[in-house]
């Protein structure tokens, strides 16, 4: 049985966390470079802007990059710096990534349902609540510089609000997933290939989004140690 509170285990988790951040940052940069043709097609007007979807698309793409840059700074610096400002920025960038990604998926779902009021109204209400909740969690982390460790440490947070945030985000994405699945299935015959439904019609993106939000929700409830909590705060 792993003792998650053991200092050796916490140090190991910290190392894994740092390596994971750098690895995902590399994947993020690779994805941005390989898909930059989309941005260029918008700049050269070969592709039309679709308001407001394109705004959320760009925000989600570049806010995640800013969030990782902020994380890497917080992990790399060894001299005193304004820790609270950096953690607030990281919280803003990370939450904006989640909000814009979920909103983009919601707008696509509404389009699939041809903007029926029975779909638009409940999804819009859930989206408004989602924005309000995640906006609140941008400012719940209080950090300070620790002289002995020469690092920035989290001194206060609100686990209860985090639990609500994680599960609300997971539930919101699940509702979007269900609406999307029903809309796509109803537009196809019984002989429609599952691969086409998942990848050509984009259902896999909804599945991945929902699955990724399950992980922090479960880890936050388990509350294994401080390093994992920091990872969740900076997700």
Biotite code that builds the C-alpha atoms (Angstrom):
import biotite.structure as struc

atoms = struc.array([
    struc.Atom([0.000, 0.000, 0.000], chain_id="A", res_id=1, res_name="UNK", atom_name="CA", element="C"),
    struc.Atom([1.450, 3.357, -1.038], chain_id="A", res_id=2, res_name="UNK", atom_name="CA", element="C"),
    struc.Atom([1.819, 5.961, 1.703], chain_id="A", res_id=3, res_name="UNK", atom_name="CA", element="C"),
    struc.Atom([0.961, 9.081, -0.278], chain_id="A", res_id=4, res_name="UNK", atom_name="CA", element="C"),
    struc.Atom([1.899, 11.366, 2.640], chain_id="A", res_id=5, res_name="UNK", atom_name="CA", element="C"),
    struc.Atom([5.444, 10.021, 2.870], chain_id="A", res_id=6, res_name="UNK", atom_name="CA", element="C"),
    struc.Atom([8.038, 12.728, 2.006], chain_id="A", res_id=7, res_name="UNK", atom_name="CA", element="C"),
    struc.Atom([9.771, 10.353, -0.419], chain_id="A", res_id=8, res_name="UNK", atom_name="CA", element="C"),
    struc.Atom([6.503, 9.707, -2.243], chain_id="A", res_id=9, res_name="UNK", atom_name="CA", element="C"),
    struc.Atom([5.704, 13.435, -2.344], chain_id="A", res_id=10, res_name="UNK", atom_name="CA", element="C"),
    struc.Atom([9.147, 14.144, -3.832], chain_id="A", res_id=11, res_name="UNK", atom_name="CA", element="C"),
    struc.Atom([8.578, 11.409, -6.421], chain_id="A", res_id=12, res_name="UNK", atom_name="CA", element="C"),
    struc.Atom([5.147, 12.819, -7.289], chain_id="A", res_id=13, res_name="UNK", atom_name="CA", element="C"),
    struc.Atom([6.678, 16.279, -7.644], chain_id="A", res_id=14, res_name="UNK", atom_name="CA", element="C"),
    struc.Atom([9.237, 14.963, -10.147], chain_id="A", res_id=15, res_name="UNK", atom_name="CA", element="C"),
    struc.Atom([6.545, 13.125, -12.117], chain_id="A", res_id=16, res_name="UNK", atom_name="CA", element="C"),
    struc.Atom([4.419, 16.281, -12.120], chain_id="A", res_id=17, res_name="UNK", atom_name="CA", element="C"),
    struc.Atom([7.266, 18.399, -13.502], chain_id="A", res_id=18, res_name="UNK", atom_name="CA", element="C"),
    struc.Atom([8.122, 15.899, -16.241], chain_id="A", res_id=19, res_name="UNK", atom_name="CA", element="C"),
    struc.Atom([4.458, 15.547, -17.167], chain_id="A", res_id=20, res_name="UNK", atom_name="CA", element="C"),
    struc.Atom([4.068, 19.316, -17.498], chain_id="A", res_id=21, res_name="UNK", atom_name="CA", element="C"),
    struc.Atom([7.070, 19.595, -19.827], chain_id="A", res_id=22, res_name="UNK", atom_name="CA", element="C"),
    struc.Atom([5.902, 16.609, -21.883], chain_id="A", res_id=23, res_name="UNK", atom_name="CA", element="C"),
    struc.Atom([2.372, 17.970, -22.331], chain_id="A", res_id=24, res_name="UNK", atom_name="CA", element="C"),
    struc.Atom([3.787, 21.404, -23.137], chain_id="A", res_id=25, res_name="UNK", atom_name="CA", element="C"),
    struc.Atom([5.795, 19.804, -25.946], chain_id="A", res_id=26, res_name="UNK", atom_name="CA", element="C"),
    struc.Atom([2.681, 18.064, -27.265], chain_id="A", res_id=27, res_name="UNK", atom_name="CA", element="C"),
    struc.Atom([0.790, 21.368, -27.091], chain_id="A", res_id=28, res_name="UNK", atom_name="CA", element="C"),
    struc.Atom([3.476, 23.172, -29.113], chain_id="A", res_id=29, res_name="UNK", atom_name="CA", element="C"),
    struc.Atom([3.582, 20.349, -31.656], chain_id="A", res_id=30, res_name="UNK", atom_name="CA", element="C"),
    struc.Atom([-0.202, 20.481, -32.065], chain_id="A", res_id=31, res_name="UNK", atom_name="CA", element="C"),
    struc.Atom([-0.177, 24.262, -32.515], chain_id="A", res_id=32, res_name="UNK", atom_name="CA", element="C"),
    struc.Atom([2.524, 24.121, -35.187], chain_id="A", res_id=33, res_name="UNK", atom_name="CA", element="C"),
    struc.Atom([0.972, 21.232, -37.110], chain_id="A", res_id=34, res_name="UNK", atom_name="CA", element="C"),
    struc.Atom([-2.452, 22.896, -37.211], chain_id="A", res_id=35, res_name="UNK", atom_name="CA", element="C"),
    struc.Atom([-1.339, 26.501, -37.780], chain_id="A", res_id=36, res_name="UNK", atom_name="CA", element="C"),
    struc.Atom([-2.645, 26.197, -41.336], chain_id="A", res_id=37, res_name="UNK", atom_name="CA", element="C"),
    struc.Atom([-6.128, 26.765, -39.941], chain_id="A", res_id=38, res_name="UNK", atom_name="CA", element="C"),
    struc.Atom([-5.143, 30.155, -38.532], chain_id="A", res_id=39, res_name="UNK", atom_name="CA", element="C"),
    struc.Atom([-3.422, 31.070, -41.790], chain_id="A", res_id=40, res_name="UNK", atom_name="CA", element="C"),
    struc.Atom([-6.544, 30.179, -43.781], chain_id="A", res_id=41, res_name="UNK", atom_name="CA", element="C"),
    struc.Atom([-8.510, 32.612, -41.598], chain_id="A", res_id=42, res_name="UNK", atom_name="CA", element="C"),
    struc.Atom([-5.913, 35.369, -41.983], chain_id="A", res_id=43, res_name="UNK", atom_name="CA", element="C"),
    struc.Atom([-5.820, 34.958, -45.767], chain_id="A", res_id=44, res_name="UNK", atom_name="CA", element="C"),
    struc.Atom([-9.647, 34.727, -45.824], chain_id="A", res_id=45, res_name="UNK", atom_name="CA", element="C"),
    struc.Atom([-9.661, 31.348, -47.534], chain_id="A", res_id=46, res_name="UNK", atom_name="CA", element="C"),
    struc.Atom([-11.864, 30.264, -44.641], chain_id="A", res_id=47, res_name="UNK", atom_name="CA", element="C"),
    struc.Atom([-14.678, 32.377, -43.214], chain_id="A", res_id=48, res_name="UNK", atom_name="CA", element="C"),
    struc.Atom([-14.922, 33.359, -39.570], chain_id="A", res_id=49, res_name="UNK", atom_name="CA", element="C"),
    struc.Atom([-17.859, 31.724, -37.826], chain_id="A", res_id=50, res_name="UNK", atom_name="CA", element="C"),
    struc.Atom([-18.909, 33.960, -34.985], chain_id="A", res_id=51, res_name="UNK", atom_name="CA", element="C"),
    struc.Atom([-18.699, 33.276, -32.077], chain_id="A", res_id=52, res_name="UNK", atom_name="CA", element="C"),
    struc.Atom([-17.188, 29.786, -32.437], chain_id="A", res_id=53, res_name="UNK", atom_name="CA", element="C"),
    struc.Atom([-13.871, 31.028, -33.816], chain_id="A", res_id=54, res_name="UNK", atom_name="CA", element="C"),
    struc.Atom([-13.320, 33.307, -30.788], chain_id="A", res_id=55, res_name="UNK", atom_name="CA", element="C"),
    struc.Atom([-13.689, 30.444, -28.310], chain_id="A", res_id=56, res_name="UNK", atom_name="CA", element="C"),
    struc.Atom([-11.537, 28.254, -30.549], chain_id="A", res_id=57, res_name="UNK", atom_name="CA", element="C"),
    struc.Atom([-8.621, 30.707, -30.531], chain_id="A", res_id=58, res_name="UNK", atom_name="CA", element="C"),
    struc.Atom([-8.947, 31.420, -26.817], chain_id="A", res_id=59, res_name="UNK", atom_name="CA", element="C"),
    struc.Atom([-8.874, 27.723, -25.914], chain_id="A", res_id=60, res_name="UNK", atom_name="CA", element="C"),
    struc.Atom([-5.850, 27.102, -28.177], chain_id="A", res_id=61, res_name="UNK", atom_name="CA", element="C"),
    struc.Atom([-3.701, 29.905, -26.832], chain_id="A", res_id=62, res_name="UNK", atom_name="CA", element="C"),
    struc.Atom([-4.868, 30.068, -23.218], chain_id="A", res_id=63, res_name="UNK", atom_name="CA", element="C"),
    struc.Atom([-3.641, 26.507, -22.718], chain_id="A", res_id=64, res_name="UNK", atom_name="CA", element="C"),
    struc.Atom([-0.252, 27.579, -24.083], chain_id="A", res_id=65, res_name="UNK", atom_name="CA", element="C"),
    struc.Atom([-0.159, 30.509, -21.643], chain_id="A", res_id=66, res_name="UNK", atom_name="CA", element="C"),
    struc.Atom([-1.181, 28.210, -18.779], chain_id="A", res_id=67, res_name="UNK", atom_name="CA", element="C"),
    struc.Atom([1.701, 25.832, -19.483], chain_id="A", res_id=68, res_name="UNK", atom_name="CA", element="C"),
    struc.Atom([4.177, 28.705, -19.768], chain_id="A", res_id=69, res_name="UNK", atom_name="CA", element="C"),
    struc.Atom([3.014, 29.977, -16.377], chain_id="A", res_id=70, res_name="UNK", atom_name="CA", element="C"),
    struc.Atom([3.327, 26.496, -14.895], chain_id="A", res_id=71, res_name="UNK", atom_name="CA", element="C"),
    struc.Atom([6.841, 26.042, -16.230], chain_id="A", res_id=72, res_name="UNK", atom_name="CA", element="C"),
    struc.Atom([7.832, 29.425, -14.777], chain_id="A", res_id=73, res_name="UNK", atom_name="CA", element="C"),
    struc.Atom([6.439, 28.439, -11.370], chain_id="A", res_id=74, res_name="UNK", atom_name="CA", element="C"),
    struc.Atom([8.390, 25.164, -11.493], chain_id="A", res_id=75, res_name="UNK", atom_name="CA", element="C"),
    struc.Atom([11.660, 26.646, -12.751], chain_id="A", res_id=76, res_name="UNK", atom_name="CA", element="C"),
    struc.Atom([12.307, 29.864, -10.825], chain_id="A", res_id=77, res_name="UNK", atom_name="CA", element="C"),
    struc.Atom([14.616, 29.775, -7.818], chain_id="A", res_id=78, res_name="UNK", atom_name="CA", element="C"),
    struc.Atom([14.492, 33.451, -6.835], chain_id="A", res_id=79, res_name="UNK", atom_name="CA", element="C"),
    struc.Atom([11.637, 35.262, -5.133], chain_id="A", res_id=80, res_name="UNK", atom_name="CA", element="C"),
    struc.Atom([8.838, 36.481, -7.399], chain_id="A", res_id=81, res_name="UNK", atom_name="CA", element="C"),
    struc.Atom([5.137, 37.490, -7.022], chain_id="A", res_id=82, res_name="UNK", atom_name="CA", element="C"),
    struc.Atom([3.747, 33.993, -6.457], chain_id="A", res_id=83, res_name="UNK", atom_name="CA", element="C"),
    struc.Atom([0.140, 35.050, -5.937], chain_id="A", res_id=84, res_name="UNK", atom_name="CA", element="C"),
    struc.Atom([-0.001, 36.926, -9.243], chain_id="A", res_id=85, res_name="UNK", atom_name="CA", element="C"),
    struc.Atom([1.469, 33.960, -11.129], chain_id="A", res_id=86, res_name="UNK", atom_name="CA", element="C"),
    struc.Atom([-0.950, 31.449, -9.609], chain_id="A", res_id=87, res_name="UNK", atom_name="CA", element="C"),
    struc.Atom([-3.883, 33.751, -10.337], chain_id="A", res_id=88, res_name="UNK", atom_name="CA", element="C"),
    struc.Atom([-2.720, 34.035, -13.948], chain_id="A", res_id=89, res_name="UNK", atom_name="CA", element="C"),
    struc.Atom([-2.320, 30.256, -14.199], chain_id="A", res_id=90, res_name="UNK", atom_name="CA", element="C"),
    struc.Atom([-5.808, 29.779, -12.775], chain_id="A", res_id=91, res_name="UNK", atom_name="CA", element="C"),
    struc.Atom([-7.265, 32.268, -15.239], chain_id="A", res_id=92, res_name="UNK", atom_name="CA", element="C"),
    struc.Atom([-5.515, 30.744, -18.262], chain_id="A", res_id=93, res_name="UNK", atom_name="CA", element="C"),
    struc.Atom([-6.340, 27.160, -17.271], chain_id="A", res_id=94, res_name="UNK", atom_name="CA", element="C"),
    struc.Atom([-9.993, 27.853, -16.533], chain_id="A", res_id=95, res_name="UNK", atom_name="CA", element="C"),
    struc.Atom([-10.418, 29.913, -19.700], chain_id="A", res_id=96, res_name="UNK", atom_name="CA", element="C"),
    struc.Atom([-9.099, 26.932, -21.662], chain_id="A", res_id=97, res_name="UNK", atom_name="CA", element="C"),
    struc.Atom([-11.709, 24.657, -20.090], chain_id="A", res_id=98, res_name="UNK", atom_name="CA", element="C"),
    struc.Atom([-14.527, 27.181, -20.486], chain_id="A", res_id=99, res_name="UNK", atom_name="CA", element="C"),
    struc.Atom([-13.788, 27.979, -24.122], chain_id="A", res_id=100, res_name="UNK", atom_name="CA", element="C"),
    struc.Atom([-13.359, 24.314, -25.047], chain_id="A", res_id=101, res_name="UNK", atom_name="CA", element="C"),
    struc.Atom([-16.658, 23.329, -23.415], chain_id="A", res_id=102, res_name="UNK", atom_name="CA", element="C"),
    struc.Atom([-18.438, 26.320, -24.960], chain_id="A", res_id=103, res_name="UNK", atom_name="CA", element="C"),
    struc.Atom([-17.102, 25.431, -28.420], chain_id="A", res_id=104, res_name="UNK", atom_name="CA", element="C"),
    struc.Atom([-18.420, 21.880, -28.073], chain_id="A", res_id=105, res_name="UNK", atom_name="CA", element="C"),
    struc.Atom([-21.754, 23.229, -26.829], chain_id="A", res_id=106, res_name="UNK", atom_name="CA", element="C"),
    struc.Atom([-22.113, 25.554, -29.838], chain_id="A", res_id=107, res_name="UNK", atom_name="CA", element="C"),
    struc.Atom([-21.452, 22.649, -32.187], chain_id="A", res_id=108, res_name="UNK", atom_name="CA", element="C"),
    struc.Atom([-24.091, 20.611, -30.367], chain_id="A", res_id=109, res_name="UNK", atom_name="CA", element="C"),
    struc.Atom([-26.614, 23.439, -30.739], chain_id="A", res_id=110, res_name="UNK", atom_name="CA", element="C"),
    struc.Atom([-25.851, 23.569, -34.468], chain_id="A", res_id=111, res_name="UNK", atom_name="CA", element="C"),
    struc.Atom([-26.477, 19.822, -34.766], chain_id="A", res_id=112, res_name="UNK", atom_name="CA", element="C"),
    struc.Atom([-29.897, 20.340, -33.167], chain_id="A", res_id=113, res_name="UNK", atom_name="CA", element="C"),
    struc.Atom([-30.567, 23.262, -35.541], chain_id="A", res_id=114, res_name="UNK", atom_name="CA", element="C"),
    struc.Atom([-30.787, 25.618, -32.533], chain_id="A", res_id=115, res_name="UNK", atom_name="CA", element="C"),
    struc.Atom([-33.984, 24.174, -31.134], chain_id="A", res_id=116, res_name="UNK", atom_name="CA", element="C"),
    struc.Atom([-35.118, 26.058, -28.037], chain_id="A", res_id=117, res_name="UNK", atom_name="CA", element="C"),
    struc.Atom([-35.566, 22.804, -26.114], chain_id="A", res_id=118, res_name="UNK", atom_name="CA", element="C"),
    struc.Atom([-31.812, 22.247, -26.499], chain_id="A", res_id=119, res_name="UNK", atom_name="CA", element="C"),
    struc.Atom([-30.457, 25.807, -26.583], chain_id="A", res_id=120, res_name="UNK", atom_name="CA", element="C"),
    struc.Atom([-32.143, 27.016, -23.368], chain_id="A", res_id=121, res_name="UNK", atom_name="CA", element="C"),
    struc.Atom([-30.983, 24.258, -20.963], chain_id="A", res_id=122, res_name="UNK", atom_name="CA", element="C"),
    struc.Atom([-27.476, 24.184, -22.445], chain_id="A", res_id=123, res_name="UNK", atom_name="CA", element="C"),
    struc.Atom([-27.207, 27.983, -22.230], chain_id="A", res_id=124, res_name="UNK", atom_name="CA", element="C"),
    struc.Atom([-28.252, 27.950, -18.572], chain_id="A", res_id=125, res_name="UNK", atom_name="CA", element="C"),
    struc.Atom([-25.729, 25.230, -17.756], chain_id="A", res_id=126, res_name="UNK", atom_name="CA", element="C"),
    struc.Atom([-23.055, 27.135, -19.678], chain_id="A", res_id=127, res_name="UNK", atom_name="CA", element="C"),
    struc.Atom([-23.744, 30.355, -17.756], chain_id="A", res_id=128, res_name="UNK", atom_name="CA", element="C"),
    struc.Atom([-23.481, 28.476, -14.449], chain_id="A", res_id=129, res_name="UNK", atom_name="CA", element="C"),
    struc.Atom([-20.266, 26.848, -15.657], chain_id="A", res_id=130, res_name="UNK", atom_name="CA", element="C"),
    struc.Atom([-18.703, 30.215, -16.487], chain_id="A", res_id=131, res_name="UNK", atom_name="CA", element="C"),
    struc.Atom([-19.720, 31.664, -13.130], chain_id="A", res_id=132, res_name="UNK", atom_name="CA", element="C"),
    struc.Atom([-18.364, 28.704, -11.183], chain_id="A", res_id=133, res_name="UNK", atom_name="CA", element="C"),
    struc.Atom([-15.019, 28.515, -12.965], chain_id="A", res_id=134, res_name="UNK", atom_name="CA", element="C"),
    struc.Atom([-14.612, 32.284, -12.787], chain_id="A", res_id=135, res_name="UNK", atom_name="CA", element="C"),
    struc.Atom([-14.919, 31.957, -9.006], chain_id="A", res_id=136, res_name="UNK", atom_name="CA", element="C"),
    struc.Atom([-12.280, 29.213, -8.839], chain_id="A", res_id=137, res_name="UNK", atom_name="CA", element="C"),
    struc.Atom([-9.769, 31.404, -10.676], chain_id="A", res_id=138, res_name="UNK", atom_name="CA", element="C"),
    struc.Atom([-9.196, 33.254, -7.404], chain_id="A", res_id=139, res_name="UNK", atom_name="CA", element="C"),
    struc.Atom([-9.412, 30.602, -4.672], chain_id="A", res_id=140, res_name="UNK", atom_name="CA", element="C"),
    struc.Atom([-5.713, 29.686, -4.666], chain_id="A", res_id=141, res_name="UNK", atom_name="CA", element="C"),
    struc.Atom([-3.472, 31.658, -2.303], chain_id="A", res_id=142, res_name="UNK", atom_name="CA", element="C"),
    struc.Atom([0.247, 31.185, -2.781], chain_id="A", res_id=143, res_name="UNK", atom_name="CA", element="C"),
    struc.Atom([3.394, 32.576, -1.172], chain_id="A", res_id=144, res_name="UNK", atom_name="CA", element="C"),
    struc.Atom([7.133, 32.342, -1.600], chain_id="A", res_id=145, res_name="UNK", atom_name="CA", element="C"),
    struc.Atom([8.798, 29.834, 0.725], chain_id="A", res_id=146, res_name="UNK", atom_name="CA", element="C"),
    struc.Atom([12.348, 30.938, 1.533], chain_id="A", res_id=147, res_name="UNK", atom_name="CA", element="C"),
    struc.Atom([13.562, 27.594, 2.886], chain_id="A", res_id=148, res_name="UNK", atom_name="CA", element="C"),
    struc.Atom([12.379, 25.670, -0.173], chain_id="A", res_id=149, res_name="UNK", atom_name="CA", element="C"),
    struc.Atom([13.166, 28.509, -2.628], chain_id="A", res_id=150, res_name="UNK", atom_name="CA", element="C"),
    struc.Atom([9.861, 27.811, -4.289], chain_id="A", res_id=151, res_name="UNK", atom_name="CA", element="C"),
    struc.Atom([6.308, 29.055, -4.517], chain_id="A", res_id=152, res_name="UNK", atom_name="CA", element="C"),
    struc.Atom([3.879, 27.067, -2.355], chain_id="A", res_id=153, res_name="UNK", atom_name="CA", element="C"),
    struc.Atom([0.102, 26.993, -2.051], chain_id="A", res_id=154, res_name="UNK", atom_name="CA", element="C"),
    struc.Atom([-0.916, 28.158, 1.426], chain_id="A", res_id=155, res_name="UNK", atom_name="CA", element="C"),
    struc.Atom([-4.705, 28.135, 1.112], chain_id="A", res_id=156, res_name="UNK", atom_name="CA", element="C"),
    struc.Atom([-7.436, 26.877, -1.194], chain_id="A", res_id=157, res_name="UNK", atom_name="CA", element="C"),
    struc.Atom([-11.067, 25.709, -1.096], chain_id="A", res_id=158, res_name="UNK", atom_name="CA", element="C"),
    struc.Atom([-11.381, 21.933, -1.642], chain_id="A", res_id=159, res_name="UNK", atom_name="CA", element="C"),
    struc.Atom([-15.179, 22.093, -1.443], chain_id="A", res_id=160, res_name="UNK", atom_name="CA", element="C"),
    struc.Atom([-15.449, 24.569, -4.314], chain_id="A", res_id=161, res_name="UNK", atom_name="CA", element="C"),
    struc.Atom([-12.956, 22.493, -6.290], chain_id="A", res_id=162, res_name="UNK", atom_name="CA", element="C"),
    struc.Atom([-15.108, 19.383, -5.840], chain_id="A", res_id=163, res_name="UNK", atom_name="CA", element="C"),
    struc.Atom([-18.185, 21.221, -7.084], chain_id="A", res_id=164, res_name="UNK", atom_name="CA", element="C"),
    struc.Atom([-16.217, 22.659, -10.015], chain_id="A", res_id=165, res_name="UNK", atom_name="CA", element="C"),
    struc.Atom([-14.762, 19.344, -11.139], chain_id="A", res_id=166, res_name="UNK", atom_name="CA", element="C"),
    struc.Atom([-18.047, 17.466, -10.982], chain_id="A", res_id=167, res_name="UNK", atom_name="CA", element="C"),
    struc.Atom([-20.060, 20.278, -12.541], chain_id="A", res_id=168, res_name="UNK", atom_name="CA", element="C"),
    struc.Atom([-17.586, 20.447, -15.435], chain_id="A", res_id=169, res_name="UNK", atom_name="CA", element="C"),
    struc.Atom([-17.736, 16.680, -15.817], chain_id="A", res_id=170, res_name="UNK", atom_name="CA", element="C"),
    struc.Atom([-21.541, 16.727, -15.696], chain_id="A", res_id=171, res_name="UNK", atom_name="CA", element="C"),
    struc.Atom([-21.801, 19.599, -18.175], chain_id="A", res_id=172, res_name="UNK", atom_name="CA", element="C"),
    struc.Atom([-19.545, 17.815, -20.659], chain_id="A", res_id=173, res_name="UNK", atom_name="CA", element="C"),
    struc.Atom([-21.543, 14.614, -20.173], chain_id="A", res_id=174, res_name="UNK", atom_name="CA", element="C"),
    struc.Atom([-24.792, 16.437, -20.985], chain_id="A", res_id=175, res_name="UNK", atom_name="CA", element="C"),
    struc.Atom([-23.184, 17.879, -24.129], chain_id="A", res_id=176, res_name="UNK", atom_name="CA", element="C"),
    struc.Atom([-21.910, 14.405, -25.034], chain_id="A", res_id=177, res_name="UNK", atom_name="CA", element="C"),
    struc.Atom([-25.394, 12.906, -24.689], chain_id="A", res_id=178, res_name="UNK", atom_name="CA", element="C"),
    struc.Atom([-27.054, 15.630, -26.767], chain_id="A", res_id=179, res_name="UNK", atom_name="CA", element="C"),
    struc.Atom([-24.381, 15.277, -29.451], chain_id="A", res_id=180, res_name="UNK", atom_name="CA", element="C"),
    struc.Atom([-24.597, 11.482, -29.558], chain_id="A", res_id=181, res_name="UNK", atom_name="CA", element="C"),
    struc.Atom([-28.394, 11.562, -29.907], chain_id="A", res_id=182, res_name="UNK", atom_name="CA", element="C"),
    struc.Atom([-28.197, 14.197, -32.664], chain_id="A", res_id=183, res_name="UNK", atom_name="CA", element="C"),
    struc.Atom([-25.552, 12.296, -34.635], chain_id="A", res_id=184, res_name="UNK", atom_name="CA", element="C"),
    struc.Atom([-27.193, 8.898, -34.262], chain_id="A", res_id=185, res_name="UNK", atom_name="CA", element="C"),
    struc.Atom([-30.560, 10.277, -35.372], chain_id="A", res_id=186, res_name="UNK", atom_name="CA", element="C"),
    struc.Atom([-28.958, 11.655, -38.538], chain_id="A", res_id=187, res_name="UNK", atom_name="CA", element="C"),
    struc.Atom([-27.480, 8.301, -39.529], chain_id="A", res_id=188, res_name="UNK", atom_name="CA", element="C"),
    struc.Atom([-28.909, 4.939, -40.440], chain_id="A", res_id=189, res_name="UNK", atom_name="CA", element="C"),
    struc.Atom([-28.479, 1.822, -38.349], chain_id="A", res_id=190, res_name="UNK", atom_name="CA", element="C"),
    struc.Atom([-25.696, 0.713, -40.710], chain_id="A", res_id=191, res_name="UNK", atom_name="CA", element="C"),
    struc.Atom([-23.539, 3.788, -40.096], chain_id="A", res_id=192, res_name="UNK", atom_name="CA", element="C"),
    struc.Atom([-19.959, 2.822, -39.373], chain_id="A", res_id=193, res_name="UNK", atom_name="CA", element="C"),
    struc.Atom([-18.953, 3.441, -35.716], chain_id="A", res_id=194, res_name="UNK", atom_name="CA", element="C"),
    struc.Atom([-15.538, 4.745, -36.813], chain_id="A", res_id=195, res_name="UNK", atom_name="CA", element="C"),
    struc.Atom([-17.205, 7.411, -38.980], chain_id="A", res_id=196, res_name="UNK", atom_name="CA", element="C"),
    struc.Atom([-19.523, 8.389, -36.130], chain_id="A", res_id=197, res_name="UNK", atom_name="CA", element="C"),
    struc.Atom([-16.627, 8.766, -33.705], chain_id="A", res_id=198, res_name="UNK", atom_name="CA", element="C"),
    struc.Atom([-13.962, 10.409, -35.855], chain_id="A", res_id=199, res_name="UNK", atom_name="CA", element="C"),
    struc.Atom([-15.523, 11.903, -38.987], chain_id="A", res_id=200, res_name="UNK", atom_name="CA", element="C"),
    struc.Atom([-18.389, 13.438, -37.007], chain_id="A", res_id=201, res_name="UNK", atom_name="CA", element="C"),
    struc.Atom([-16.156, 14.349, -34.050], chain_id="A", res_id=202, res_name="UNK", atom_name="CA", element="C"),
    struc.Atom([-17.920, 12.416, -31.276], chain_id="A", res_id=203, res_name="UNK", atom_name="CA", element="C"),
    struc.Atom([-14.535, 11.216, -30.022], chain_id="A", res_id=204, res_name="UNK", atom_name="CA", element="C"),
    struc.Atom([-13.628, 14.786, -28.963], chain_id="A", res_id=205, res_name="UNK", atom_name="CA", element="C"),
    struc.Atom([-16.644, 14.876, -26.669], chain_id="A", res_id=206, res_name="UNK", atom_name="CA", element="C"),
    struc.Atom([-15.682, 11.479, -25.216], chain_id="A", res_id=207, res_name="UNK", atom_name="CA", element="C"),
    struc.Atom([-12.080, 12.581, -24.609], chain_id="A", res_id=208, res_name="UNK", atom_name="CA", element="C"),
    struc.Atom([-13.183, 15.834, -22.950], chain_id="A", res_id=209, res_name="UNK", atom_name="CA", element="C"),
    struc.Atom([-15.541, 14.015, -20.591], chain_id="A", res_id=210, res_name="UNK", atom_name="CA", element="C"),
    struc.Atom([-12.933, 11.351, -19.756], chain_id="A", res_id=211, res_name="UNK", atom_name="CA", element="C"),
    struc.Atom([-10.208, 13.924, -19.023], chain_id="A", res_id=212, res_name="UNK", atom_name="CA", element="C"),
    struc.Atom([-12.472, 15.740, -16.560], chain_id="A", res_id=213, res_name="UNK", atom_name="CA", element="C"),
    struc.Atom([-13.170, 12.495, -14.681], chain_id="A", res_id=214, res_name="UNK", atom_name="CA", element="C"),
    struc.Atom([-9.516, 12.173, -13.618], chain_id="A", res_id=215, res_name="UNK", atom_name="CA", element="C"),
    struc.Atom([-9.164, 15.431, -11.605], chain_id="A", res_id=216, res_name="UNK", atom_name="CA", element="C"),
    struc.Atom([-12.618, 14.924, -10.072], chain_id="A", res_id=217, res_name="UNK", atom_name="CA", element="C"),
    struc.Atom([-11.637, 11.526, -8.651], chain_id="A", res_id=218, res_name="UNK", atom_name="CA", element="C"),
    struc.Atom([-8.141, 12.624, -7.562], chain_id="A", res_id=219, res_name="UNK", atom_name="CA", element="C"),
    struc.Atom([-9.535, 15.666, -5.764], chain_id="A", res_id=220, res_name="UNK", atom_name="CA", element="C"),
    struc.Atom([-11.873, 13.462, -3.703], chain_id="A", res_id=221, res_name="UNK", atom_name="CA", element="C"),
    struc.Atom([-9.034, 11.063, -2.835], chain_id="A", res_id=222, res_name="UNK", atom_name="CA", element="C"),
    struc.Atom([-6.854, 14.034, -1.704], chain_id="A", res_id=223, res_name="UNK", atom_name="CA", element="C"),
    struc.Atom([-3.704, 11.903, -1.743], chain_id="A", res_id=224, res_name="UNK", atom_name="CA", element="C"),
    struc.Atom([-1.077, 14.586, -1.076], chain_id="A", res_id=225, res_name="UNK", atom_name="CA", element="C"),
    struc.Atom([-0.189, 18.248, -1.602], chain_id="A", res_id=226, res_name="UNK", atom_name="CA", element="C"),
    struc.Atom([1.621, 17.780, -4.928], chain_id="A", res_id=227, res_name="UNK", atom_name="CA", element="C"),
    struc.Atom([-1.374, 16.108, -6.521], chain_id="A", res_id=228, res_name="UNK", atom_name="CA", element="C"),
    struc.Atom([-3.583, 18.912, -5.180], chain_id="A", res_id=229, res_name="UNK", atom_name="CA", element="C"),
    struc.Atom([-1.318, 21.498, -6.826], chain_id="A", res_id=230, res_name="UNK", atom_name="CA", element="C"),
    struc.Atom([-1.496, 19.531, -10.068], chain_id="A", res_id=231, res_name="UNK", atom_name="CA", element="C"),
    struc.Atom([-5.294, 19.685, -9.910], chain_id="A", res_id=232, res_name="UNK", atom_name="CA", element="C"),
    struc.Atom([-5.275, 23.393, -9.136], chain_id="A", res_id=233, res_name="UNK", atom_name="CA", element="C"),
    struc.Atom([-3.107, 24.038, -12.198], chain_id="A", res_id=234, res_name="UNK", atom_name="CA", element="C"),
    struc.Atom([-4.803, 21.501, -14.482], chain_id="A", res_id=235, res_name="UNK", atom_name="CA", element="C"),
])
